[in-house]
Amino acid sequence: MKNIYMTFRISALALLAMLMINLNAFAQEEATEDTIVETPTDRPVRPAFESGLLFDAATTTMYPSKTLEMVIQHRFGTIENGIHDFYGIWAPSNIRLGMNYSILDNLTVGIGATKFNKMEDIQLKYRIIEQTRSDKIPVTVMLYGVMGIDGSNESKWQENYEFTNRFNYFTQLVVSRRFNDHLSLQIAPGFTHYNSVDSAYDHDRISLSFAGRYKFSPQGSFILSGDFPLKIQGISEHNKEFNDSDASFIAKPNICVGFEISTSTHAFHLYLASAQGILPQEDIMWNKNDFFAGQILIGLNITRLWNF
C-alpha cells in the first residue's frame, strides 16, 4: 500500500511539473507573438504628393520600375489684357510635351520638348532616402537634375556661336515630408547655370523653392508652390548692387496656386502662375512677371501612367 501511495505521489508530481512546463512554454510563445504584433512596421509612407509633377516643380513622388509617364504642360499668356485676348487664352502660349520612365524604383529619367526657344530637355530623378511609417526616417530626399538644349537659330548667339552655348542646367535637392493624410510639404534649394548669357547677366543663380499640398477629398487637393531666386552678391559676376533697373536683374518669384484632381493613373492640374516658362531654370533666370501685381496666367498639366 505504501508503494502504491508513493507511486501515485510521484506520478502526480510529474504530471504537475509537465503541466507547469507546458503553461510556461505557452506563455512565452504568446509573449513572442504579442511582441511581433506590437513591433511597428518600418515600411515607407505613402508618397507625399499624388504626382511626380507639381506645376513645373518636381516632387519626391516616384513610381515603381518599368512605369512610363506622359506629361503635358500648358501655360497661356498673362490675363492683363482682359477680354481683348480672352484673359491670355488667345495670347502666345507655351507648351511642353514630356515622357518619363522609371528604370528603378528610385531612379527615373525623362525627355521633353518645350515651345519657347525650341528647348529640348533631359531630366533625372534619384531618391536618396525615403520617409518611413515609424518616423525613423522623417523625410524623403531626392536629387533632381535638368539639362536643357536651346534649339533657337544660331543668330541668337551672333558671331560667338558654339554648340555648347545652347546648354543650360538645373540641379535641386528636394526634401519632403508627409505629415498626415491631408498635408504634405517640401523645400528644395537649387542651382541654375546657363553656358551663354548676355555680358550684363549672370551665368549662375541659386534659388529656394517651396511646395505644398492639402488633400480635401479622395481625388481633390489644393496645391501651391513658389520658386525664389536669391540675391547673393558673392556669386555675381557684377560688382554693382542688385536692383530691378540693372541689366543683371534678379528674376521675379514664380508663384503658382491651383487645384489637383488625381486617380491611380492620371493627374490634372488647373492653376494660376506668374511665370510663363516651364523648365525650372527658365523661370528662375528670366521670369519678369509679378504675381502680386496681377501679372498672372492660366496653366494646366495632365499626366498619364502606364505600367509594363
Beta strands, then each sheet from edge to edge (+ up, - down):
strand 1: 53-54
strand 2: 57-58
strand 3: 67-78
strand 4: 94-104
strand 5: 107-114
strand 6: 119-129
strand 7: 140-149
strand 8: 167-178
strand 9: 183-194
strand 10: 204-215
strand 11: 220-229
strand 12: 254-262
strand 13: 266-273
strand 14: 297-307
sheet 1: 1+ 2-
sheet 2: 3+ 4- 5+ 6- 7+ 8- 9+ 10- 11+ 12- 13+ 14- 3+
end
